[in-house]
Amino acid sequence: QVQLVESGGGLVQAGGSLRLSCAASGRTFVSGAMGWFRQAPGKERDFVAGIRWSGGSTYYADSVKGRFTISGDNDKNTVYLQMNSLKAEDTAVYYCAAQYWRLSGNAPAGGQYDYWGPGTQVTVSS
């Protein structure tokens, strides 16, 4: 089995920054993309950011463009999310996810993810 574990969540004031990390462990697998999602209370889980390892393309939800940056290490199946200028509406549980490498190509923004982490809470106080 593959396990993803997030870290770096916490409580921060509006305007502050946090950096989330996610590392994969367990069975070795070839990842084609990794991403971050979030779910606020009473809402659906939404895409936040994704990275396709081939070429390094990154994708962001409109709500976080210019404030969040995704990066990572393909060889280590590790991904980070640098979150700046945080707002109260960014408060949510943040989930890391990974896609198997696909011959047809990986779609970090709209594709299916194969593995998920348990989530880490991010709370932004206004």
N, C-alpha and C positions, 0 to 999 in steps of 0.2 A: 504494500500500500504506500501511497504518497501522502505525506502530511505537509500542510502549509501552516505556518505559525506567524501571526502578525505581532508586532510590538511597536511601542512608541506612542500609543494613545494616552489621553489624559485630559486634564482640565486646563484651559487657557483662556485668557481674556481676549475679547474682540480686538482685532488688529495684530494679534500675536501669531506665532508660528509653531508648527509641530512637524516632525519628520517621522513618518511611519516606515517600518521595515517589514519585509516578509521573506522568509526563507523556506525552501522546500527540503524535506528530508524523507528518508525511507527508500523505497524502491527507485532506482535510477530511471528517469524517463527523459525523453527529448521534448522540450517545450518549444512551441512555436510562438507563443505570446503569453504575456501575463498582464493582469489588470487589477484595478481597484474599483470596488463598488461601495455604496453606502445605503443604509436604511435608517430613516428617521422614524420615531414612534408613530404608528398609525399610517405609515406610508409604505409603498412598495420599494423594493431594492432597486437602486438606479446605478447605471454606469457612471463612473467618475473619470477614470483615465485608463489608458491601455498602451502597451508597447509591443510592437511586432519585432522579434529579434532579428529577422532577416531584413536588413536595411536600417533597422533602428527607428522606424516610423512611430510617432506617438500620436495619441488621439485623446481628446478631452471633451467633457461635457461643457456646454456653453457657460454654465453657471460657475465653472472653476477656471476657465481659460484666463491666462495672465496671472493667476494666483497660485496654482498648483503645478508642480513639475514631477513627472514620472521618470525614473531612471532605473537602471539595474545591471545585473551581470548575468549574461546568458549561461556562461559556463557553470555558474553556481546556482542557477535558478533562483536568483534573489532579485527582489524588486523593491524600490523605495518610492515614497510619495512625499515630496516636500510641499508643505502647505503653508502659504504666507497670507497675510492680510485676512486672517480668519474672521468669519462672520457668525453670528448666532445661528443662522440658518444652515451652517455647515455641521451643526451638532447631529451626530448619528453614530451608528455602529458601522465601522469601516471593515470591509472584507477584501481579502486578497484572493485572487483566483488565477488558475493557469490552464492553458490550452495545450493539448498535445500538438506536436508538429504535424501539419497536414500537407500532403502532396499538392492539394488544390489551393493551398495558401491559407493563412490564418487571418482572421478578422477580429482584431482586438475590441472594436467598438460594438459590433453586432453579432459576433459569433458565439457559439456555445462554448462554455467553459467546462472543463472536465474535473477540476479539483478546486476545492474551496477551503479557506481557513475558517476558524471559529469566530473571527471578528475581534475588533478592539474598539472600545468606546472612545469617542472624541466629543468633548463637551466644551462649547465656546460660550463664555458668559458675556453678557452685554453690559 
